[in-house]
Amino acid sequence: MRGRPVFGGPVCPPTIQSIDQYCTLNGYDWQAYVVLVRQLFIFTPCLLCGQLHVLKIRAFLWRKVRSPEDGLNTEIIIILIFCKTAKEQGWQYTKRLLPPFVIPYCVICREPVMAYIRQYPDGAIHSAIASPMMGTIDIRTIRRHVRLAMHLIKDASLQLWEFLSGLSGYASLPAHRPGASPLESLDKAAQEMDRAATRVQGCSAETIPVLVYVHALNVYTRARNPIVPVPTLVLQATFFHDTS
């Protein structure tokens, strides 16, 4: 879906100091999201060239998403970034950055899909419950989103635990509970990431909801062109950057 440019309006600082704000349609503030992205790009490699440089925003675009409350499509503002280095190298040099609740190439929000899986971690389909939550009556759409989310949750959990296994001085790997769902495993991995980041930085670290990990992995797997920095490098930069 191609967005149409939006112009005007100052970029204001966040009004809510929690990343949860960017994980829900109702709490989304695009201006605050821009501030967050600018802060992340200070120590996170550019997704287009893999180098550290100042974030360049080319345009503000409209993007349609479906409200879980009334099942109607609504429009939000997202950003389009530009990388001069990538353009000079002949690579993809622009990319839309989606807030975590937005699923690439789809209007259905990620938040209700994750909420449904929390109720049914085995992935069982109950259309009477899933339909009003996701804002669709198409059982095939419901099944596709549940299946994709289950796959992403499992993959995100494995990647996080693999990453944490290399941080033996800061992270611990708890014994696996037989019968634990992939979502439960991801919850524990995310909690351990928060603890490890706190130990490394020597202060309280911002808690990252599991929805953000699922979103990040989805962005990597659905990108039409390969994203330059691998997910582990982004995790290393985001959580364990030098704060001295």
N, C-alpha and C positions, 0 to 999 in steps of 0.2 A: 504494500500500500504506500503510495507516495503522498507525503504530507505537503501542506501548503505553508509557506513561510509566515511567521508571526513576528511583528516588529514592535518596538516601543516597550517602555516599562523598565524601571531600574531593577537590578538584581539585588535583592535584599538578603540579609543574613537569616539563618534558620530561626523559626519561632519555637520549635520543639527540639531539644537537644537529645534526640534518640533516633537511631536508625530505623526503628519500628515505623517511624513516620513515612518512610518511603516504601513500605511493604504493603500498604493498603490504599485502595483507591480513595476512600473517604478522607484519609489523612494526608494525601499527597499534596505537596506544595512545590510546584515546579521551580520556583525561585530558590527555595531552600535546597532543592535537589541539585541545582547548578552549583551552589556554594559547596555542597558536599563533594561533588565530582571534582571541582577545582582543587579542593584540599587533598583528595586521594591522588590526583595526578602529580602532586608535589613529590611523592616518593614511590609512585607506581609507574612502571614502564608504559609508554604509549602503546595502545593496542594495535596500532598500524605500522609502527617502525621499530618498536621494542626498545627505544631509548627514552631517557628522562628529558622532558622539555615542558615548557609552559603550555597549558591546554589552550587550544584555539577552537572557539566555537564559530562555526560558519553560519548556522541558522537555527531558529526555533521553529519547530514544526508541530502541526496538529496530528494527533494519533487517536483513532477510535478504540475504545475498550467497552466491554459490556458490564454494566453495573450489576453486582450480585443481588442488590436489593430489589430492583424492579425489572431486571432482565432486559433493559433498554440500553442501546449504545449511547455512549457519551464521549466527548472529546477531551483529551488532556494535551498538555504541551510537553514535547520531548526535545532533546537537543541533537544537533548534527555537528560532529567534531571534524576538524580538518588537520591534516598533517603534511607540512611542506616537504619534510624529508622523504616520506613515503611517495609523494608525488614525483619527486626528483628521481627516485629509484624505479619509477614505473610500476609501483605497487598500488593497491587500493589505498586511497588517501582521504576518504570520508567514511564516516560510520555513524549511524544512529545509536544513541545510548538510551536504553530503556530502563525505567525504574523496575525494581525487582518483582512487582506484582504483575507486570506485563509479559505475556508469553510471545516470543517472536512469531510473526506471521499469523497471529490469531487475535480475535477480539476478546475471548474468554480470559478472565483474570486468573492468575496463578493462586492467589490467596484462597478462594473457595475450593479449588482442587486440592490444595494441601489440607484444608480444614476437613474435607470429606475423607481423605486418607487417614487422618488422625482418628476419625470415627470408625473407619473400616480399614485397618492397616494390612489386611490380607488382600485388599483390592477387589473385594466382592462388589458387584454392581447392584445397587438398589435405586432404580431410576426415579421412584417417587420421592426419594430424599435428595438424590444428586441433581435432578432437574432444576428445582427452584434454587439450589445453592449455586449452580454454575450458570444459570440463565439460558438453558437450552433444553429442548424436548427431544432432541435427536439422540437416541441411545448409542448410535455409532460414535458420535462426537464425545459423549460422556466416557464411553469405553476407551476411546483413543487417548483422551487426556489422562485418565486414571492410569492406563498402561504406561504412557510416557513418563508421568510423574513417578511411578513406582520404579521404573528403570533409572531415572535420574537420581532418586533418593538412594538407591543401592549403590550406584556408581559414585555419587558424592561421598557417601560414607566410606567406601573403600579408599578413595583418593585422600580423604582427610586422615584416616588412620595410617595410611602409608606415609603421608607427610609427617605425621606426629611421631612415627617410629624412628625418624631421623633426628628427633629432638629429645634424646634420652635424658639430657641434663635438665630439661624444663618440663617435659610431658611424661605422663605415665599411661600405660596401656592396660586398662582393667580387663579382668577375665571375661570372656564372652559368655553371656547367659544363653543356655540352650533354649531355642524357641523364640528368641528375641527377633522382633521385626526389623527390617532395614531402617525404618523411621526411628525406632528406638536406638539403634546403633548410631544413626546420624546425630540424634539428640545428644548422646553421650560424647561423640567426637567433637561436636560444636562446643559443648561445655568445657572439654579438655583444651580446645583451642583458646578459649577465653582465659583459662587458668594459665596456660603456657605464655600467652601474650602478656598477662599481668606480671608473671615472674621475669620475663625478659625486659619489659619496660620499667619495672620497678614501681609501678603505680597501677591504679585501676584502669582496665582497658574497656573500651566500648563493646558491649555484648552484641554479637552478630546473630540474628535469627537464622534458623536452618533454611528458611525460604530463600535467603540471599545466596547460600551455597548452591542450592538447586538451580536458581536463576542463572548464576555465573556459569555453571556447567552447561546449561541449556544454550546459553549464548555462544559458548565455544563450539558445541556440537552442531548448532544450526547455522553458524556463520557461512555465508556463501564463499568467502575467501578465508584462508587460514588466518587466525589472530596470532600475531607475532609472539608475545611473551606467553610461555606455557602457564597453565593454572598454578603450578607449584611456585613459579617465580612471582606471580601476583600475590599469592598467599604470603610468601616470604617478605615481600616488600610492604604489604599492607599491615601485617601483624607485628613484624619484627624489625621495622626500620629503626635507624639510629635516632634516638631521641635526645642525645647529649647536646 
